[in-house]
Amino acid sequence: MTTVPAKRPKGKRRELVPLEPVDAEDGSAMKALPSDRHRAFIRALYSVKPGWGANVKAAKLAGFGSPTSTPQSMATIASRLAHDERVLSAIREEDEKRIRSSAPRAIAALSALIENPKSKDHARGIALVLDRVHAVETTHHVKVEHRASSSFKATTEAIERIMLLAARAGVVMPANIIDITPEKSTS
């Protein structure tokens, strides 16, 4: 005969201290949406079970459609909402907020992983932290050399000789001898 342990009597629970009210503001993309129903649609996307029909469920929760709307019309409404550029921008904004807000939990999970040496990913967790805290530094030395070819030197010497001879003969040479701009015709 097995004995079942007695349940603990339910006592009075500790009272939680009320938090200060949070005045969370929507981002610019959420504010740019045309209505509160659009904002409710985006928030509902995060509360419905992901998968087939999630957009339709979110649209219904947000108040789109009517009680007599057919499944096809609700699917059309949900599809139009899900493909609207304004809605997509607001979803992206909300994604970023939710990812940033999950950082404390991710850090706690990483800390727990590092503290458990029996975990199969213990070494990976340590490496991940060290890579971000003490990043590997690399140094690159770049040496640039410019070597003038013999034909380049010969051309430079020839131009200098032409300028010298022109100066002796009293011929005024333009500052730029080689001019590749085409002449404009006057006709």
MOWO-V892727 format. One record per residue. SS is DSSP state (a for helix, b for strand, c for the rest). PHI is phi in degrees with one decimal (NA if undefined). Layout:
((SS/PHI) (SS/PHI))
This chain:
((c/NA) (c/-98.3) (c/-102.7) (c/-92.0) (c/-64.0) (c/-69.8) (c/-73.7) (c/-70.7) (c/-66.5) (c/-75.6) (c/-103.9) (c/-73.0) (c/-76.6) (c/-66.4) (c/-83.4) (c/-86.1) (c/-75.0) (c/-64.4) (c/-82.0) (c/-66.3) (c/-63.8) (c/-102.5) (c/-102.0) (c/-71.9) (c/-108.4) (c/-74.0) (c/-76.6) (a/-63.7) (a/-69.5) (a/-67.5) (a/-66.6) (c/-77.7) (c/-66.5) (c/-70.4) (c/-152.6) (a/-67.4) (a/-64.3) (a/-64.2) (a/-65.7) (a/-65.0) (a/-61.2) (a/-64.8) (a/-65.3) (a/-68.0) (a/-58.5) (c/-86.4) (c/-106.1) (c/-84.3) (c/-67.1) (c/-64.0) (c/131.9) (c/-63.0) (c/88.8) (a/-64.8) (a/-64.9) (a/-65.4) (a/-61.9) (a/-65.2) (a/-64.2) (a/-65.7) (a/-62.5) (c/-80.2) (c/97.3) (c/-80.3) (c/79.6) (c/-137.9) (c/-59.6) (c/-97.9) (c/-65.0) (c/-77.7) (a/-57.0) (a/-66.1) (a/-68.4) (a/-67.0) (a/-64.2) (a/-66.0) (a/-59.9) (a/-63.8) (a/-65.6) (a/-63.9) (a/-63.9) (a/-67.7) (c/-108.5) (c/-75.2) (a/-59.0) (a/-65.3) (a/-67.6) (a/-62.5) (a/-64.1) (a/-68.6) (a/-63.5) (a/-60.8) (a/-60.7) (a/-67.3) (a/-57.5) (a/-61.7) (a/-63.2) (a/-69.1) (a/-66.5) (a/-62.7) (a/-74.2) (c/-88.0) (a/-57.1) (a/-59.2) (a/-68.0) (a/-65.6) (a/-66.9) (a/-64.1) (a/-65.9) (a/-65.2) (a/-62.4) (a/-63.7) (a/-64.7) (a/-68.2) (a/-74.7) (c/-105.5) (c/-67.3) (c/-84.4) (c/-67.1) (c/-68.4) (c/-103.8) (a/-57.4) (a/-65.0) (a/-62.8) (a/-62.2) (a/-63.0) (a/-61.6) (a/-61.9) (a/-66.3) (a/-64.0) (a/-62.3) (a/-88.4) (a/-86.1) (c/-121.7) (c/-64.1) (c/-69.9) (c/-101.9) (c/-121.3) (c/-121.8) (c/-118.1) (c/-112.1) (c/-114.1) (c/-115.7) (c/-109.6) (c/-122.1) (c/-119.2) (c/-116.5) (c/-82.3) (c/-73.4) (a/-65.2) (a/-69.0) (a/-66.2) (a/-63.4) (a/-64.1) (a/-64.7) (a/-61.3) (a/-64.0) (a/-64.8) (a/-65.9) (a/-61.6) (a/-65.3) (a/-62.5) (a/-62.7) (a/-64.4) (a/-66.0) (a/-65.2) (a/-65.3) (a/-64.8) (a/-82.8) (c/79.4) (c/-88.7) (c/-85.1) (c/-98.1) (c/-65.1) (c/-62.4) (c/-111.1) (c/-69.7) (c/-94.3) (c/-116.0) (c/-103.0) (c/-76.9) (c/-71.6) (c/-77.5) (c/-86.4) (c/-81.8) (c/-93.7) (c/-91.4))
